[in-house]
């Protein structure tokens, strides 16, 4: 059964405090805009509001696969990004956390230098 805040089977909305992440599998890529509209309507009904200025979209890909798919069309008012920070962890579009590890190491090095 699909939860009330998503309209398409397979899509998932992960909520944590004031952050929400809408996860669409590749089979539902053409329904992204409609799903985002549905989540916005659900939020309004539940006395909440999406901050449209903070909407970002990242498309995770596996560059090792032989089959390549074209990037989907952009959604108006949604910025497409190559890196995203989810609950403090930086991910790239290839699901790499290398940037996050480098950031943590640099932060630790600065702290040690200050000591």
C-alpha positions in Angstrom: 0.0 0.0 0.0 1.3 3.4 -1.0 1.6 5.9 2.0 -0.6 9.0 1.7 2.2 11.4 1.0 3.4 9.6 -2.2 1.1 8.8 -5.2 3.2 6.3 -7.1 4.1 2.8 -6.0 7.9 2.4 -5.6 8.5 6.1 -4.6 9.5 6.8 -1.1 9.5 9.9 1.0 12.1 9.9 3.8 11.5 12.5 6.5 13.8 13.6 9.3 13.1 16.7 11.4 12.6 19.5 8.8 14.3 17.6 6.0 12.5 15.4 3.4 13.9 13.3 0.6 11.7 12.1 -2.2 13.3 8.9 -3.7 12.1 7.9 -7.2 13.4 4.7 -8.8 14.3 4.9 -12.5 11.0 3.3 -13.6 9.2 6.3 -12.2 11.5 9.0 -13.7 8.7 10.5 -15.9 6.5 10.9 -12.9 8.9 13.1 -10.8 7.1 16.4 -11.4 3.7 14.9 -10.6 5.0 13.3 -7.5 6.6 16.5 -6.3 3.3 18.3 -6.9 1.4 15.5 -4.9 3.9 15.9 -1.9 3.4 19.7 -2.0 -0.4 19.2 -1.9 -0.2 16.7 0.9 2.0 19.2 2.9 -0.5 22.0 2.4 -3.4 19.7 3.6 -1.4 18.9 6.7 -0.6 22.6 7.5 2.9 22.4 6.3 4.7 24.0 3.4 7.6 23.0 1.1 10.4 25.5 0.7 10.6 25.5 -3.1 13.8 27.6 -2.9 15.6 24.6 -1.3 14.5 21.9 -3.7 17.4 20.0 -5.3 17.5 17.0 -7.5 20.3 14.5 -7.9 20.3 11.6 -10.3 22.4 8.7 -9.1 24.1 6.7 -11.8 26.4 3.8 -12.2 29.1 4.8 -14.6 30.3 1.2 -14.8 27.2 -0.1 -16.5 27.3 -0.6 -20.2 23.8 0.7 -20.8 23.6 4.5 -20.6 20.4 6.4 -20.1 19.9 10.0 -21.0 19.3 12.5 -18.2 15.7 13.2 -17.6 14.2 16.7 -18.4 14.7 19.3 -15.7 11.8 20.1 -13.4 11.0 23.9 -13.2 12.1 25.5 -9.9 14.2 22.4 -9.0 17.9 22.7 -9.2 19.8 19.7 -10.5 23.1 19.0 -8.6 26.0 16.6 -8.8 26.6 16.5 -5.0 24.1 16.6 -2.2 24.4 16.7 1.6 22.0 14.2 3.2 21.9 14.4 7.0 25.4 15.7 7.1 26.9 13.2 4.7 28.0 14.4 1.2 27.1 12.1 -1.7 28.0 12.5 -5.4 25.9 11.4 -8.3 27.9 8.2 -8.5 27.1 7.4 -4.8 30.6 8.1 -3.8 31.3 9.5 -0.3 34.9 10.5 -1.2 34.2 14.2 -0.8 32.7 13.6 2.6 35.7 11.6 3.8 38.1 14.3 2.5 36.0 17.0 4.3 36.1 15.1 7.6 39.9 14.5 7.3 40.5 18.2 6.5 38.3 19.2 9.5 40.2 16.9 11.8 43.5 18.2 10.5 42.5 21.8 11.3 41.4 20.8 14.8 44.7 19.0 15.4 46.7 22.0 14.1 44.8 24.3 16.4 45.7 22.1 19.4 
